[in-house]
Amino acid sequence: MKQGMIQLYTGDGKGKTSAAVGACVRAAGHGWRILFLQFLKSTSTGELEPLQKLGVECIRPSSCEKFVFQMNEEEKAACRKEHASLLEAARRAAESGAYDLVVLDEAAGAVQTGMLHEEGLLSLLKSKAPATEVILTGQGASDKLKKVADYVSDIQNHKHPYQQGIPAREGIEY
């Protein structure tokens, strides 16, 4: 029986979601059953359609169309509620053994911004099926998340066009 591990891609650098998507592509190439859940993202991004064409099941919120710092309290409450439902779906999937890989994109960022309870995320990681691989991404991963992970990649920003006023570019950042 294969050993499913926990991978964490964190830090302020570009490429955390891209690394997770790359892992999905590789796993799909080996016939793995994959669930890709996105937190904090409900606007259009370029990775979902290709993942779905590879047979990856993708789930994302519909109520988080703004950055958290732009939301009013009502919008934050709706986002928190939807994120709790997403986490519950992820927990059921990870525990069931029905998926070989479960990706929780931006889960660490959702915890950092108060949109997701860390205790629920840690509980999911402890209760996952032994053969299920779990990948978490997002800025600001806590020491608790880093401790429970088997892999921790801290992706650091040293230079980014955004610092020169260049906005996010379609096909590159989203």
KEKOL-220746 format. One line per 4 residues: number of its first residue (from 1); their letters; for each residue x, y, z of C-alpha. Coordinates in steps of 0.1 Angstrom, whole numbers, plus 2048, in hexadecimal, padded with zeros to 3 digits. Layout:
N
NUM = A = X Y Z  ...
end
This chain:
174
1 = MKQG = 800 800 800  80D 822 7F7  814 83C 812  801 85C 80E
5 = MIQL = 813 87A 81B  80C 89F 822  81D 8B9 80D  81C 8DE 815
9 = YTGD = 826 8FA 7FD  827 91B 80F  839 93D 80F  835 95E 7FE
13 = GKGK = 843 954 7DC  831 94B 7BC  82C 927 7B3  81A 916 7CF
17 = TSAA = 7FA 90E 7BC  80F 907 79D  822 8ED 7B0  802 8DD 7BC
21 = VGAC = 7F4 8DD 799  814 8CD 78C  810 8B1 7A6  7ED 8AC 79A
25 = VRAA = 7F8 8A9 776  813 88F 780  7FA 87B 795  7E0 87C 779
29 = GHGW = 7FA 86E 762  7FC 850 779  7D7 84B 77A  7D2 85A 79D
33 = RILF = 7AF 865 7A9  7B3 88A 7B2  79E 8A4 7C4  7AA 8C8 7C1
37 = LQFL = 799 8E1 7D9  7A0 906 7D8  79B 91D 7F5  79A 944 7F2
41 = KSTS = 797 941 7CC  776 944 7B9  780 95A 79C  78B 94B 77B
45 = TGEL = 7AE 93A 77B  7BE 927 75F  7C6 906 771  7A3 8F8 776
49 = EPLQ = 799 8EF 753  7B9 8DC 74A  7B7 8CA 76C  794 8C0 765
53 = KLGV = 79E 8B3 742  7B6 89D 753  79A 88F 769  7A2 8A3 788
57 = ECIR = 783 8AC 79C  784 8D1 7A5  770 8E3 7C0  772 908 7C9
61 = PSSC = 75E 922 7DC  746 939 7CB  743 953 7E6  767 960 7E8
65 = EKFV = 76A 977 7CA  780 990 7DC  79F 98F 7F1  797 98B 816
69 = FQMN = 7A4 9AE 81E  78A 9BC 805  76C 9A9 814  753 9B7 82C
73 = EEEK = 748 9A3 84B  72A 994 839  740 988 81C  75A 97A 834
77 = AACR = 73F 966 846  732 958 825  755 94F 81B  75D 93E 83D
81 = KEHA = 73D 92A 83A  745 91E 817  769 916 821  75C 901 83E
85 = SLLE = 747 8ED 825  765 8E9 80E  77A 8DD 82A  760 8C3 834
89 = AARR = 75F 8B7 810  785 8B4 810  784 8A1 831  76B 888 824
93 = AAES = 77F 883 805  7A1 87F 817  792 867 830  77F 852 817
97 = GAYD = 79D 845 803  78A 84C 7E3  7A5 865 7D8  7CA 85E 7D5
101 = LVVL = 7D2 884 7D7  7BE 8A0 7E8  7CB 8C3 7E2  7C0 8E0 7F9
105 = DEAA = 7CC 8FE 7E5  7CF 91E 7FA  7C4 90B 81A  7E2 91A 82E
109 = GAVQ = 7D8 93D 821  7B4 937 82B  7BF 92E 84E  7D6 94D 84F
113 = TGML = 7BA 964 845  7A1 955 85D  78B 946 842  792 922 84E
117 = HEEG = 798 913 870  7BA 904 874  7AD 8E9 88C  796 8DB 871
121 = LLSL = 7B2 8DA 858  7CA 8C9 870  7AE 8B0 879  7AA 8A8 853
125 = LKSK = 7CF 8A1 850  7CF 88A 86E  7B1 876 862  7BA 872 83D
129 = APAT = 7BB 84F 82F  7DF 841 832  7E4 83E 80C  7D6 861 804
133 = EVIL = 7EF 87C 7FB  7E5 89F 806  7F4 8BF 7F8  7EE 8E1 809
137 = TGQG = 7F8 903 7FB  7F6 926 808  809 942 818  80F 944 83D
141 = ASDK = 80E 91F 846  80F 91C 86C  829 908 87F  80E 8EE 887
145 = LKKV = 808 8E8 862  82D 8E6 85B  832 8CD 877  817 8B5 86A
149 = ADYV = 823 8B7 846  83B 89E 838  848 8B6 81D  84A 8DC 823
153 = SDIQ = 855 8F2 806  859 917 80F  857 92A 7EF  866 94D 7F4
157 = NHKH = 861 96C 7DF  881 97E 7D6  875 992 7B9  852 995 7A8
161 = PYQQ = 845 9AC 78D  828 9B6 7A4  842 9C9 7B8  847 9DF 799
165 = GIPA = 822 9E5 796  81C 9CA 77C  7FA 9BA 783  7F4 994 783
169 = REGI = 7F5 986 75F  7DC 96E 751  7ED 94C 749  80A 953 761
173 = EY = 7FB 95D 783  7D8 951 77D
end
